[in-house]
Amino acid sequence: MAGVPRRPLAILPWSGALLSSPVVTNGPVSDQGDPSLRGLTFYRTGSPARSRQLAEADPAVRAGRLTVEIMTWYCPPGTMSQPGRAVSLP
């Protein structure tokens, strides 16, 4: 597993990369019932197949340290259209 980062790499919002990236947000999770669930990544790709392709290109996935599970997430319109904008519920 040499060369595979132990921690997820973040796309820094001030770098400008977030604006052109298909990754809306990602990060580790805790307090979950399934210890194999290490983190979540939300993609804006328009297709589960494209999201899978991107996720499977991750070096940790390719090295066998992480696995990919793809599902569709339904959210209010506009939630994923403005990167970097804080979203709060009343």
C-alpha positions as CSV (number, residue, x, y, z in Angstrom):
1,M,0.0,0.0,0.0
2,A,3.0,2.3,-0.4
3,G,2.0,5.6,-1.8
4,V,-1.6,5.4,-0.8
5,P,-2.5,8.2,1.6
6,R,-3.9,7.2,5.0
7,R,-6.2,10.2,5.1
8,P,-8.5,11.5,2.4
9,L,-7.2,14.3,0.3
10,A,-9.5,17.4,0.4
11,I,-10.2,19.7,-2.5
12,L,-9.7,23.1,-0.9
13,P,-12.6,25.4,-1.6
14,W,-10.3,28.4,-2.1
15,S,-8.2,26.6,-4.7
16,G,-10.8,27.0,-7.5
17,A,-10.7,23.2,-8.0
18,L,-14.0,22.8,-6.3
19,L,-15.8,24.8,-9.0
20,S,-14.7,22.5,-11.8
21,S,-14.7,19.2,-9.8
22,P,-17.5,16.6,-9.9
23,V,-17.0,16.2,-6.2
24,V,-19.5,18.3,-4.3
25,T,-18.2,17.3,-0.8
26,N,-16.6,14.4,0.9
27,G,-15.2,13.4,4.3
28,P,-15.0,10.7,6.9
29,V,-17.9,9.5,9.0
30,S,-18.1,8.4,12.7
31,D,-20.6,6.7,15.0
32,Q,-21.9,4.5,12.2
33,G,-23.1,1.0,12.8
34,D,-20.9,-0.5,10.0
35,P,-17.2,-0.1,10.8
36,S,-16.4,-0.7,7.1
37,L,-18.1,2.6,6.2
38,R,-15.1,5.0,6.3
39,G,-16.5,8.1,4.5
40,L,-18.9,9.6,1.9
41,T,-18.3,11.4,-1.3
42,F,-21.1,13.2,-3.1
43,Y,-20.5,13.6,-6.9
44,R,-22.3,15.8,-9.3
45,T,-22.0,13.8,-12.5
46,G,-25.5,13.1,-13.8
47,S,-24.9,9.4,-13.9
48,P,-24.2,6.6,-11.4
49,A,-21.9,5.0,-13.9
50,R,-19.7,8.1,-14.1
51,S,-19.6,8.4,-10.3
52,R,-18.5,4.8,-10.1
53,Q,-15.8,5.4,-12.6
54,L,-14.4,8.4,-10.6
55,A,-14.7,6.6,-7.3
56,E,-12.9,3.5,-8.6
57,A,-10.0,5.7,-9.8
58,D,-9.2,6.6,-6.2
59,P,-5.7,5.3,-5.2
60,A,-7.1,3.8,-1.9
61,V,-9.8,1.9,-3.9
62,R,-7.3,0.7,-6.5
63,A,-5.1,-0.5,-3.7
64,G,-7.9,-2.5,-2.1
65,R,-8.1,-0.4,1.1
66,L,-11.6,1.0,0.3
67,T,-14.5,-0.3,-1.6
68,V,-17.1,1.6,-3.6
69,E,-20.9,1.5,-3.2
70,I,-22.9,3.8,-5.5
71,M,-26.4,5.0,-4.7
72,T,-28.6,8.0,-5.7
73,W,-29.2,10.7,-3.2
74,Y,-32.3,12.9,-3.5
75,C,-32.0,16.4,-2.2
76,P,-33.8,19.7,-2.6
77,P,-33.3,21.5,-5.9
78,G,-30.3,23.8,-5.8
79,T,-28.5,22.0,-2.9
80,M,-25.7,20.9,-5.1
81,S,-25.6,23.8,-7.5
82,Q,-23.5,26.3,-5.6
83,P,-20.2,24.9,-4.4
84,G,-19.0,26.4,-1.1
85,R,-22.4,27.8,-0.2
86,A,-23.5,26.9,3.4
87,V,-26.8,25.2,3.5
88,S,-29.0,25.3,6.6
89,L,-32.5,24.2,7.4
90,P,-35.0,26.2,9.4
